[in-house]
Amino acid sequence: MPNQFAVLMGDIVESPHQSADSRRHLGAHIELGLRLIHDYIPLSYEVFRGSRFVIETEHADQSVTIALLLRLFLKSKQQQEDWDVRIGVGVVKQGSNNHSTVKRRAEQLSEKALSAIKKERLSIQTDSEQLNERLRLTTKFADALLSQLTTTQAQVLSYYLRFMPMTHQALANKLNKSRVNVTQILNSTHYKLFELYLLETREILRNVD
């Protein structure tokens, strides 16, 4: 059994001019995105009325990857209106506690992370304030960068982070684009910073106790 357990809670970011149709399609794409992510990161999820969702995974070190990939997927599918979600991540050590106790504590941390979000779209909470501090600033930077991405940038970065490490040529073949075009788009997303951020968060979350 993995040492950590994570719960992610989220809801859609509504804009004043968002239509009912757009909200409905966004809710459907949240479920579609989670199904796609589930293909390579084991998780379970529930989507409530197309606007709120809860994700659980024993692969807690991948919980931030799940959050970023879901946001990137939604951004890559948006049309005229911005599609985004707020996500609070709670990570706990499983230890010798029974599963219901572990799950309840992870839910509490996830709720705390979500309620702490103001202008940001991502927050992470563990039982260690030291680890929370290590994650806080880099998460703000990653969150700000992701929020500014265009639809095309989100699509290309999503593929790269899903399959990293991979060559630009291999990614170009997957996307049916030229290598030069893929390299230009990736560089514009600061993809190496996202890659380093995810590698660092995985290492930090493996040490949650």
C-alpha positions as a Markdown table, in Angstrom:
| # | Residue | x | y | z |
|---|---|---|---|---|
| 1 | Met | 0.0 | 0.0 | 0.0 |
| 2 | Pro | 1.4 | 3.5 | -0.8 |
| 3 | Asn | 2.4 | 5.6 | 2.2 |
| 4 | Gln | 0.3 | 8.6 | 1.3 |
| 5 | Phe | -3.3 | 9.3 | 0.3 |
| 6 | Ala | -4.8 | 12.4 | -1.4 |
| 7 | Val | -8.2 | 14.0 | -1.8 |
| 8 | Leu | -8.7 | 16.8 | -4.4 |
| 9 | Met | -11.9 | 18.9 | -4.1 |
| 10 | Gly | -12.8 | 21.4 | -6.8 |
| 11 | Asp | -15.4 | 23.6 | -8.3 |
| 12 | Ile | -15.8 | 25.5 | -11.5 |
| 13 | Val | -14.7 | 29.2 | -11.8 |
| 14 | Glu | -17.8 | 31.0 | -13.0 |
| 15 | Ser | -17.6 | 34.2 | -15.0 |
| 16 | Pro | -20.4 | 36.8 | -15.0 |
| 17 | His | -21.1 | 36.2 | -18.7 |
| 18 | Gln | -20.9 | 32.4 | -18.7 |
| 19 | Ser | -24.0 | 30.9 | -20.3 |
| 20 | Ala | -25.9 | 27.8 | -18.9 |
| 21 | Asp | -24.8 | 25.9 | -22.0 |
| 22 | Ser | -21.1 | 26.7 | -21.3 |
| 23 | Arg | -21.4 | 25.6 | -17.7 |
| 24 | Arg | -23.1 | 22.3 | -18.8 |
| 25 | His | -20.3 | 21.6 | -21.3 |
| 26 | Leu | -17.7 | 22.5 | -18.8 |
| 27 | Gly | -19.1 | 20.0 | -16.4 |
| 28 | Ala | -19.1 | 17.3 | -19.0 |
| 29 | His | -15.5 | 18.1 | -19.9 |
| 30 | Ile | -14.5 | 17.8 | -16.2 |
| 31 | Glu | -15.7 | 14.2 | -16.3 |
| 32 | Leu | -14.1 | 13.5 | -19.6 |
| 33 | Gly | -10.8 | 15.0 | -18.5 |
| 34 | Leu | -10.8 | 12.9 | -15.3 |
| 35 | Arg | -11.6 | 9.7 | -17.3 |
| 36 | Leu | -8.5 | 10.5 | -19.5 |
| 37 | Ile | -6.2 | 11.1 | -16.6 |
| 38 | His | -7.5 | 7.9 | -14.9 |
| 39 | Asp | -6.0 | 6.0 | -17.9 |
| 40 | Tyr | -2.5 | 6.5 | -16.5 |
| 41 | Ile | -2.9 | 7.7 | -12.9 |
| 42 | Pro | -5.2 | 5.5 | -10.8 |
| 43 | Leu | -7.9 | 7.5 | -9.2 |
| 44 | Ser | -11.6 | 7.6 | -8.3 |
| 45 | Tyr | -13.9 | 10.6 | -8.7 |
| 46 | Glu | -17.4 | 12.0 | -8.4 |
| 47 | Val | -18.8 | 15.0 | -10.3 |
| 48 | Phe | -21.7 | 16.7 | -8.6 |
| 49 | Arg | -24.2 | 18.6 | -10.8 |
| 50 | Gly | -21.4 | 19.4 | -13.3 |
| 51 | Ser | -19.9 | 22.0 | -11.1 |
| 52 | Arg | -18.2 | 20.4 | -8.1 |
| 53 | Phe | -16.0 | 17.3 | -8.0 |
| 54 | Val | -14.0 | 15.1 | -5.6 |
| 55 | Ile | -11.0 | 13.0 | -6.6 |
| 56 | Glu | -9.3 | 10.4 | -4.5 |
| 57 | Thr | -6.0 | 8.7 | -5.2 |
| 58 | Glu | -3.4 | 6.5 | -3.4 |
| 59 | His | -0.9 | 7.9 | -5.8 |
| 60 | Ala | -0.7 | 11.1 | -3.7 |
| 61 | Asp | 2.7 | 12.2 | -5.1 |
| 62 | Gln | 0.8 | 12.6 | -8.4 |
| 63 | Ser | -2.0 | 14.6 | -7.0 |
| 64 | Val | -0.7 | 18.0 | -8.2 |
| 65 | Thr | 0.0 | 16.5 | -11.6 |
| 66 | Ile | -3.7 | 15.4 | -11.7 |
| 67 | Ala | -4.8 | 19.0 | -10.8 |
| 68 | Leu | -2.6 | 20.6 | -13.4 |
| 69 | Leu | -3.6 | 18.1 | -16.1 |
| 70 | Leu | -7.3 | 18.6 | -15.5 |
| 71 | Arg | -6.9 | 22.4 | -15.7 |
| 72 | Leu | -4.8 | 22.2 | -18.8 |
| 73 | Phe | -7.4 | 19.8 | -20.4 |
| 74 | Leu | -10.2 | 22.2 | -19.7 |
| 75 | Lys | -8.2 | 25.2 | -21.1 |
| 76 | Ser | -7.4 | 23.2 | -24.2 |
| 77 | Lys | -11.1 | 22.6 | -24.9 |
| 78 | Gln | -12.5 | 26.1 | -24.1 |
| 79 | Gln | -14.2 | 28.1 | -26.8 |
| 80 | Gln | -15.1 | 31.8 | -26.5 |
| 81 | Glu | -15.3 | 31.7 | -22.7 |
| 82 | Asp | -12.5 | 30.9 | -20.2 |
| 83 | Trp | -12.9 | 27.4 | -18.6 |
| 84 | Asp | -11.2 | 26.9 | -15.3 |
| 85 | Val | -11.6 | 25.2 | -12.0 |
| 86 | Arg | -10.4 | 25.8 | -8.4 |
| 87 | Ile | -8.7 | 22.8 | -6.8 |
| 88 | Gly | -7.8 | 22.2 | -3.2 |
| 89 | Val | -5.4 | 19.2 | -2.6 |
| 90 | Gly | -5.1 | 17.4 | 0.8 |
| 91 | Val | -2.4 | 14.9 | 1.3 |
| 92 | Val | -1.9 | 12.6 | 4.4 |
| 93 | Lys | 0.3 | 9.7 | 5.5 |
| 94 | Gln | -1.7 | 6.5 | 5.6 |
| 95 | Gly | 0.4 | 4.8 | 8.3 |
| 96 | Ser | -1.4 | 2.3 | 10.5 |
| 97 | Asn | -4.7 | 4.3 | 10.5 |
| 98 | Asn | -7.8 | 2.7 | 9.0 |
| 99 | His | -8.9 | 4.0 | 5.6 |
| 100 | Ser | -11.9 | 5.9 | 6.8 |
| 101 | Thr | -9.8 | 7.9 | 9.2 |
| 102 | Val | -7.2 | 8.6 | 6.5 |
| 103 | Lys | -9.8 | 9.6 | 4.0 |
| 104 | Arg | -11.6 | 11.9 | 6.5 |
| 105 | Arg | -8.4 | 13.7 | 7.3 |
| 106 | Ala | -7.4 | 14.1 | 3.7 |
| 107 | Glu | -10.9 | 15.5 | 3.0 |
| 108 | Gln | -10.5 | 18.0 | 5.8 |
| 109 | Leu | -7.1 | 19.2 | 4.4 |
| 110 | Ser | -8.6 | 19.4 | 0.9 |
| 111 | Glu | -11.5 | 21.5 | 2.2 |
| 112 | Lys | -9.1 | 23.8 | 4.0 |
| 113 | Ala | -7.0 | 24.2 | 0.9 |
| 114 | Leu | -10.0 | 25.0 | -1.2 |
| 115 | Ser | -11.4 | 27.5 | 1.2 |
| 116 | Ala | -8.0 | 29.3 | 1.4 |
| 117 | Ile | -8.1 | 30.0 | -2.4 |
| 118 | Lys | -8.9 | 33.6 | -3.2 |
| 119 | Lys | -7.6 | 34.7 | -6.6 |
| 120 | Glu | -5.6 | 31.5 | -7.2 |
| 121 | Arg | -6.8 | 28.3 | -8.7 |
| 122 | Leu | -4.7 | 25.8 | -6.8 |
| 123 | Ser | -3.8 | 25.2 | -3.1 |
| 124 | Ile | -2.1 | 22.3 | -1.3 |
| 125 | Gln | -2.4 | 21.3 | 2.3 |
| 126 | Thr | -0.6 | 18.6 | 4.4 |
| 127 | Asp | -0.3 | 18.1 | 8.1 |
| 128 | Ser | 3.2 | 19.5 | 8.0 |
| 129 | Glu | 3.4 | 23.3 | 7.9 |
| 130 | Gln | 7.0 | 23.1 | 6.9 |
| 131 | Leu | 6.1 | 21.2 | 3.7 |
| 132 | Asn | 3.1 | 23.5 | 3.1 |
| 133 | Glu | 5.6 | 26.5 | 3.2 |
| 134 | Arg | 7.9 | 24.7 | 0.7 |
| 135 | Leu | 5.0 | 24.2 | -1.7 |
| 136 | Arg | 3.3 | 27.6 | -1.3 |
| 137 | Leu | 5.4 | 29.9 | -3.3 |
| 138 | Thr | 6.2 | 27.6 | -6.2 |
| 139 | Thr | 2.6 | 26.6 | -6.4 |
| 140 | Lys | 1.6 | 30.3 | -6.7 |
| 141 | Phe | 4.1 | 30.8 | -9.6 |
| 142 | Ala | 2.9 | 27.6 | -11.4 |
| 143 | Asp | -0.7 | 28.6 | -10.9 |
| 144 | Ala | -0.1 | 32.1 | -12.3 |
| 145 | Leu | 1.7 | 30.8 | -15.4 |
| 146 | Leu | -1.0 | 28.2 | -16.1 |
| 147 | Ser | -3.8 | 30.7 | -15.8 |
| 148 | Gln | -2.3 | 32.8 | -18.6 |
| 149 | Leu | -2.0 | 30.0 | -21.2 |
| 150 | Thr | -3.9 | 30.1 | -24.4 |
| 151 | Thr | -5.9 | 27.1 | -25.7 |
| 152 | Thr | -3.1 | 26.0 | -28.0 |
| 153 | Gln | -0.4 | 26.3 | -25.3 |
| 154 | Ala | -2.6 | 24.4 | -22.9 |
| 155 | Gln | -3.0 | 21.6 | -25.4 |
| 156 | Val | 0.7 | 21.2 | -26.2 |
| 157 | Leu | 1.8 | 21.5 | -22.5 |
| 158 | Ser | -0.8 | 19.0 | -21.4 |
| 159 | Tyr | 0.6 | 16.4 | -23.8 |
| 160 | Tyr | 4.1 | 17.1 | -22.8 |
| 161 | Leu | 3.5 | 16.9 | -19.0 |
| 162 | Arg | 1.4 | 13.7 | -19.5 |
| 163 | Phe | 4.2 | 11.8 | -21.3 |
| 164 | Met | 7.3 | 13.6 | -20.0 |
| 165 | Pro | 10.1 | 13.1 | -20.6 |
| 166 | Met | 9.6 | 13.0 | -24.3 |
| 167 | Thr | 11.4 | 14.6 | -27.3 |
| 168 | His | 9.8 | 17.5 | -29.1 |
| 169 | Gln | 9.8 | 15.4 | -32.3 |
| 170 | Ala | 7.8 | 12.6 | -30.6 |
| 171 | Leu | 5.4 | 15.2 | -29.2 |
| 172 | Ala | 5.1 | 16.8 | -32.7 |
| 173 | Asn | 4.2 | 13.4 | -34.2 |
| 174 | Lys | 1.5 | 12.9 | -31.6 |
| 175 | Leu | 0.0 | 16.3 | -32.3 |
| 176 | Asn | 0.5 | 16.2 | -36.0 |
| 177 | Lys | 2.5 | 19.5 | -35.9 |
| 178 | Ser | 6.0 | 20.4 | -37.0 |
| 179 | Arg | 8.8 | 20.0 | -34.5 |
| 180 | Val | 9.7 | 23.7 | -34.9 |
| 181 | Asn | 6.1 | 24.7 | -34.1 |
| 182 | Val | 5.9 | 22.4 | -31.0 |
| 183 | Thr | 9.3 | 23.8 | -29.7 |
| 184 | Gln | 8.1 | 27.4 | -30.1 |
| 185 | Ile | 4.8 | 26.7 | -28.3 |
| 186 | Leu | 6.5 | 24.7 | -25.5 |
| 187 | Asn | 9.1 | 27.4 | -24.9 |
| 188 | Ser | 6.3 | 30.0 | -24.7 |
| 189 | Thr | 4.7 | 28.0 | -21.9 |
| 190 | His | 7.9 | 27.8 | -19.8 |
| 191 | Tyr | 7.4 | 24.1 | -19.9 |
| 192 | Lys | 10.7 | 23.3 | -18.1 |
| 193 | Leu | 9.5 | 25.3 | -15.1 |
| 194 | Phe | 6.3 | 23.2 | -15.0 |
| 195 | Glu | 8.3 | 20.0 | -15.3 |
| 196 | Leu | 10.6 | 21.0 | -12.5 |
| 197 | Tyr | 7.7 | 22.0 | -10.4 |
| 198 | Leu | 5.9 | 18.7 | -10.8 |
| 199 | Leu | 9.1 | 16.7 | -10.1 |
| 200 | Glu | 9.7 | 18.8 | -6.9 |
| 201 | Thr | 6.1 | 18.4 | -5.6 |
| 202 | Arg | 6.2 | 14.6 | -6.2 |
| 203 | Glu | 9.4 | 14.4 | -4.1 |
| 204 | Ile | 7.9 | 16.6 | -1.3 |
| 205 | Leu | 4.6 | 14.8 | -1.2 |
| 206 | Arg | 6.4 | 11.4 | -0.9 |
| 207 | Asn | 7.8 | 12.7 | 2.4 |
| 208 | Val | 4.5 | 13.6 | 4.0 |
| 209 | Asp | 4.3 | 12.2 | 7.4 |
